[in-house]
Amino acid sequence: MILEVAILNIKKGLSEDFEKSFQEAQSIIVSMKGYISHELKKCIEQEDKYILLVNWETVEDHDIGFRKSNAYQKWKTLLHHFYEPFPIVEHYK
């Protein structure tokens, strides 16, 4: 199992809108091959900061299966405009 970790810095004042969009977007990720589970946690110290943790069977399930899918285009449309700066995504085993 691989853990994907992304620190999400949301543009100031858009956290509520981000959370609403994420509610819709999470249905995309849960349908992907190799997906196991995910958690989105809001930072206590910084109002517009989150951490996204996604468990995948393999790195390829995330990097190729998800990121190269048509579904990822919808994910991008729903979420990517909220990030500032764009998050660094890392994988852990």
Protein Blocks (a to p, Z undefined) as FASTA:
>chain_A
ZZddddddddehilmmmmmmmmmmmmmmmmpghiabdcddddfklmkbccdddddfblkl
mmmmmmmpmklmmmmmmmmmmpccdddddddZZ
